[in-house]
């Protein structure tokens, strides 16, 4: 059965928004501003990371794709929501609804993979800085990014292709502001057992897999940082606060969306994953990373470990394996010998001595 065979139901009603016209007008202005801010913020981040050759590093390669995903993620849902806020008939066609479900799957699952890949990048930079160039080679981080897109599209196809054959009879009201698979399945009058199995398996494998990688990466990162004795060393080592904030926003808003009952309240809409994370991600990364803000050059930044020819270097002084960098001042830092297998980040609390 193809899309054209859905003869009984051709449109759905999206009734997840408030019916109060005054609240609808306020929500339209609010979310129009959010969408403009999302587009401008992510486009600016894309342009900066592409234009500045100093930002052509694995982390910013991940970040540029995350910005593009956020642009797509917001554009899938918010324009239709704005249209329905101004319209008396809050409808969407069956084909349009399935297309929205497909792109929600692609963008949401791709973003989860990108966030897990960025967590691994931070682990390699913080816990294995001297081997960072080997750990995060050019081929590896590009494979991680394109693999994220591939998994996102694969997940969408696994869930949406069986949904094309669903038959929708009498029920046509979706108690949400957008089309999502959990909202569509109860409306079908055909057998949805395969759809439920596909949705459950893909969500568990994809969601738990990406979250587990993030969790394990941050477990090692936190363990490494806690092994540093000085507070200044810890603050220099913890370079991933922006990413950790983005992860908390993404998974937190996703959990709230699926655990809380839909009420259509403004607070619920603001904290939805399609609105909150795409808008705040550019702000978070531009505030946390001075390279993006342009206040300092990449080589002088104190927020991130600087990667140069496969080795990680903190801003000043340059920590090396007992040698001075070319052009470094006569006064340098003697690195305390570490046990075999110890993380190189522990050199941050070494005491400066004259050679």
N, C-alpha and C positions, 0 to 999 in steps of 0.2 A: 504494500500500500504506500502510495506516495503522498506528498503534501497536498496534492490536489484532491485526494479522496476524503479530506476532512470536511464533508459537506454539511454535517449537522451543526457544527460549531465553527464559525469562521473568525470570530473575534473573542477576546477575553476582556473582562472589566478589571482594571487595576484599582482596587479600593483600599489600599493601604495608607492613603493620605487622609489628612483631616478634611472633614466636609465643611468646616467653618470657612466662609469666603475671606474673612479678614485674616485668619491664620494662613490661608493659602496664598494671599497676596504677600504677606510677610515672608513666608517660606520661599516664594519665587524670588524676591529681591535678595534674600540671604543666600540661596543656593546659586543664583546667577553670579553673585560676587565670589562665592567659593569656586565656581567653575572657571571664571576669569583668572582668579589667583592660581588655580591649579595649572592652567594652560601656560600662563606667563612664567610661573616658577619653574616648571619642568622644561619648558623651551629654553629658558635662560641657562639652566644647568646643562642641558644638552649642548648648547652653543659654546659655553665656557669650556667644557671638557673636550670638545672637538677642536676648538680654536687654539687652545694653549698646549703646546707640545710638551710642556713640563708635566701635564696631567695625563699623559699617555702611559699610565701604569695600570696594573691589573685591577686595583680597587676602583679607579675611575672608569675603567671599561665596564665593570659591573654596574657602577652608578649610572652611567649613560643609558644602559639598557633598562635599568630600574626606572629611570625617568620616562623613557618611552613607554614602558608597560603601564606606568601610572597615568600617562596621557590617554592611552587606550582604555584603561580600566574605568576612568572617570567618564570618558566619552561614550561608553557603551550604555550606561544607565542614566546619567544626569540629564542629557538633553530630552529624553522621553519623559522623565519626571517633571521637568520644567514645562513641557507641553501640556501634560495632564493637570498641572496646577492652574493653568489658564483656561482649560477646556471644561465644558460641562459634561461631555462624554469621554470618560477616561478609559479609552479602549486601546487595544493593541491586537494586531492580526495574529493568527496562529503561527504563520510563517515568521513574522517579525519576533514573536515571542521565542520561538525555537532558535532563531538567529541570535537573539540577546542571550539566551542560555549558553549557546556555543561560545560566544566571545567572553562571557563572564568566566566560563571554565578556563579558557585559554589564558586570559590575563591573570586571574587569581592564582592558578596553579603555576604559571611561569614566574610570578612574583615570589611565591613560596620557594621555588627552586633557586632563584637568584639570591634571596636572603640567606639561604643555607650555603650557597657558594661563597658569598661575602663573609660569612662566619668562618669558613675554612680559610679564606684569605687572611683574615685577622689572626687566626691561630698560627698560621705559618709566619706572619710578620712579627708577632710578639714572642712566640715560643721558640721559633727557629730562625732568628733574623739573619745569621751568617749563612744559612742555607736557603734563604728565601728565593734567590734567583733560580736555584735548582728545583725547589719544591713547587713554586708557581711559575713554571715556564710559560712561554708565550702560547705554545700549543695547548697546554693544560687549561689555562683560564679561558681560552676561546672555546675549547670543547665544553667546558662547564656552562658557558653562556648559551651556546647554540644547543647544547643538550637540554637546558632549561626550557628553551622555546619548543624543542621537539617533544619533550614530555608534556608540556602544556597542551599542544595540539593533539597529541595522542590521547590524553585524558579526556579532552573535549569530544573527540570522535567516538571513544568508547561509550560515553554517556549519551550523546545526542543522536547518534545514528539509530539506536533502538527506539528512541523517543519519536522518531519520524513516523514510525508505524503505529503509534498509539492512536486510539480513537477517542474523541471527546464528544460526549453526547449532550447532556442537559446542563450540567454544572459548568459555569463559565466565569465565576467570580474568583479572582486571585486576591487574597487578603494581604497584599504586599504592594510596594511601590514599583517593583520590577519583577521580571520573570526569572525564576530560579527553579532548578529541577525539583527540590523538595516541595515547592508550591504547585508544580504542574502534575505530579504523579497522582495526588488524590482526585484530580478532575477527570482522569481517564476512566472509561467504562470497559476497557480491554484489560487483558492480563498484563500486570506490571511487575511480575516476579523477577524477570530478567533485568528489568530496569533497576529494581531495588538492589539486586545482587551487584550489578555493575557500579551503581552509585556507592554502595557500602564498601566494596573492595577497593575501588579507586581512591575513595576518600581516606580510608585507613592506611593504604600503602603509601599514597602520596603525602598525605598530611603528617602521618606519624614518621615517615622516612625523613622528610625535610626538617621536622621539628627535632628529631633525634640527632641529626647532624649538627643543628644549631646548639642543642643542649650539650652535646659532647665537646664541641669546640669551645664553648664558654666555660665549661668545667675545667678544661686544661688552662684556658686563659686566666681564670680567676685563681687557680692554684699557683700559676706562675707568678702572678702579681703579688699574691700574699707571701710568697717566699722572698720578696724584696723587702729589706729592712727599713729603708728610708722612705719618708712620705713623698719627697720630691721624685725619687725613683719610681714609686708607684704611680704617681700622676703622669709621668712621662710614658710609662709602659702602657697605661690604660688609654689606648688610642681609639677605642671602638665604641665610645658612648653614643655616638650618633646612630650607628648601626643597631646597637642594643635597644635604643629608643624606638627605632623603626620596627624592629621585630616585635616589641611589646605592643605597639599600636596595631600592627597587622593581626597578630594572633588574638590580642585582646578584643578588638572590634569584631573579628570573625566569631569568637566564642559568644560575645554578647548577642550577635545577630541570630545565632542558632539556639541559644539557651533561653533567651527572653522572648515572651510572646509578643507578636507584632501588635502595636497599638496605633501607629501612625503619628505618634507625638513628635514634635520638633527635636527633642533631645535624642530620640532614637534615630532620626534621620541624620542628625549631625554626626553621631558616633558610628554610622554605618561604614563598612569597610570601603565601599565605593566612593565615599565622600571624604572621610577623614584622612586616611593614609595618603592618597594621591596629593592632597593639598598640603599636608604637613611635611612630607618627606623632603621636598626641596628646601623648605625653611630649616629643617633639622640639620641637613647636611651642610647648608651654606653657613649656618651659625657655628657649627662645630668645627668645620674645616676652614682654616684661614686661607688655604690655597684658593678655594672657590670664591671667597670674599675679595681676594686680591689685596689684602692688607699687608701680606708678607710674601716674599718669593718662596718657591717650594723648598729651596735649599736652607732657608732660614726658619722654616716653620718648626715650632716646638710641639705641635699636636700629633704629628705622625712620624713613624720611623721612615727615614729617607732611604730610598732604594737606589743604589748606584752600582752598575755593573755586577748585579747579582749579590751585593752585600748590603745589609741594612746598616744605616748610620744614624745615630741620634744627632740633633742639631749641633750642639757644642757643649763639651768637647767631643771629638770623634773617638769612639771606642773601637779599638782594633785589637788584634791578637798580639799585644805587646809592642806594636810599631806605631810610629807617628804617620799621619797622612801627609802626602806631599804638600808642602806649603803651610803645614800646621805650625803653631808657635812652639818655642823651645819647651815651654811648660806643658806637659801632657798628663795623661792619667795612666797610672799603672793598674792594670787589670788583675784583680785577685784570681789566682789559679782556681778553677772550678773542678769538682769531681767529674769524672767521665759521665756523659749523658745529662749533665745539668744544663738548664736552659741558659742561653747566652744573655737573656734579659737580666740575669742577676748581676751582670757587670755594671748595671746602672747605679748601684750603691757603693761602687769603689771609691776610695778616698784619693783626691788628687795629690800627687807628689812630684817633685822635680826629678827629672831624669839625671 
